[in-house]
Amino acid sequence: MKRRSDIRKLISKAREVWRQSETYQAAKKKCRDRMRSGWFFCECCFEPTEAIKIDHKIPIGKEPQTLEDFGWWLPKLFCPITNLQGLRNDCHKRKTKEDKLKMKESKDEKTKKEML
């Protein structure tokens, strides 16, 4: 069985490769401000920003804890560009918080159904 530190290394390398992928770069490019070099537009609030985070519209879920989990997580990371958006840091934080809350509510609802 893989140690947790080995899984963390796999996740880190996968994200590194993803950030160099054509899909990631295309998602970043579609947010570029054509008038100002090095600036972007947030796809949520449309505000200009110097830094953009590429976000999965449909969340990829929690990071894998095991090698088996990594197998289902990796294809979600490398999704089509239609599932990617560029967000300012504030918008990304807000969306991530909302996504986590939805996942928790969904998990709580599933637990309730299993108890019935």
C-alpha positions in Angstrom: 0.0 0.0 0.0 1.3 3.5 -0.9 2.1 5.8 1.9 0.2 9.1 2.1 3.4 11.0 1.2 3.7 9.1 -2.0 0.1 9.9 -3.0 0.8 13.6 -2.2 3.8 13.5 -4.6 1.6 12.0 -7.3 -1.0 14.7 -6.8 1.6 17.4 -6.9 3.2 16.1 -10.1 -0.2 15.6 -11.7 -1.2 19.2 -11.0 2.2 20.4 -12.3 1.6 18.5 -15.6 -2.0 19.8 -15.8 -0.8 23.4 -15.5 1.4 22.8 -18.5 -1.4 21.2 -20.5 -2.8 22.7 -23.7 -6.3 22.7 -22.1 -5.1 24.7 -19.0 -3.2 27.1 -21.1 -6.2 27.6 -23.5 -8.4 28.3 -20.4 -5.9 30.9 -19.2 -5.6 32.4 -22.7 -9.4 33.0 -23.0 -9.3 35.2 -19.9 -6.4 37.4 -21.1 -7.0 41.2 -21.3 -6.1 42.0 -24.9 -5.4 45.6 -24.0 -3.0 45.1 -21.0 -0.2 42.6 -21.1 -0.1 40.3 -18.1 -3.7 41.1 -17.1 -6.8 38.9 -17.1 -10.6 39.1 -16.7 -12.4 37.0 -14.1 -15.1 34.9 -15.7 -17.3 35.3 -12.6 -17.3 39.0 -11.9 -15.6 40.2 -15.1 -13.2 42.4 -13.1 -9.6 42.8 -14.4 -6.9 41.1 -12.4 -3.2 40.5 -12.6 -3.5 36.9 -11.3 -6.0 34.3 -12.4 -6.9 30.9 -11.0 -8.1 28.2 -13.4 -11.0 26.5 -11.7 -13.1 23.4 -12.5 -16.7 24.5 -12.9 -17.8 21.0 -11.8 -15.6 20.3 -8.8 -13.2 17.4 -9.0 -13.8 16.6 -5.4 -11.4 15.8 -2.5 -7.9 15.0 -3.3 -7.3 11.2 -3.4 -6.1 9.4 -0.2 -5.2 6.1 -1.9 -3.8 5.0 -5.2 -7.2 3.6 -6.1 -8.8 7.1 -5.5 -6.1 8.6 -7.6 -7.3 6.5 -10.5 -10.8 8.2 -10.6 -9.5 11.7 -9.6 -6.9 12.1 -12.4 -9.4 12.1 -15.4 -11.5 14.8 -13.5 -8.3 16.9 -13.2 -7.6 16.7 -17.0 -11.1 17.7 -18.0 -12.3 19.4 -21.3 -11.9 23.2 -21.5 -15.7 23.5 -21.2 -15.4 22.6 -17.5 -12.7 25.2 -16.8 -12.9 28.9 -16.0 -10.6 31.7 -14.9 -11.4 33.3 -11.6 -9.9 36.1 -9.5 -8.6 34.9 -6.1 -11.6 36.3 -4.2 -14.1 34.7 -6.6 -12.2 31.4 -6.5 -12.2 31.3 -2.7 -16.0 32.0 -2.6 -16.7 29.3 -5.2 -14.6 26.8 -3.4 -16.3 27.5 -0.1 -19.7 27.1 -1.8 -18.6 23.9 -3.5 -17.4 22.4 -0.2 -20.7 23.3 1.5 -22.7 21.6 -1.3 -20.5 18.5 -1.0 -21.0 18.4 2.7 -24.8 18.9 2.4 -24.9 16.1 -0.3 -22.9 13.8 2.0 -25.2 14.6 4.9 -28.3 13.9 2.8 -26.8 10.6 1.6 -26.1 9.6 5.2 -29.7 10.4 6.2 -31.1 8.2 3.4 -28.9 5.3 4.4 -30.2 5.6 8.0 -33.8 5.2 6.8 
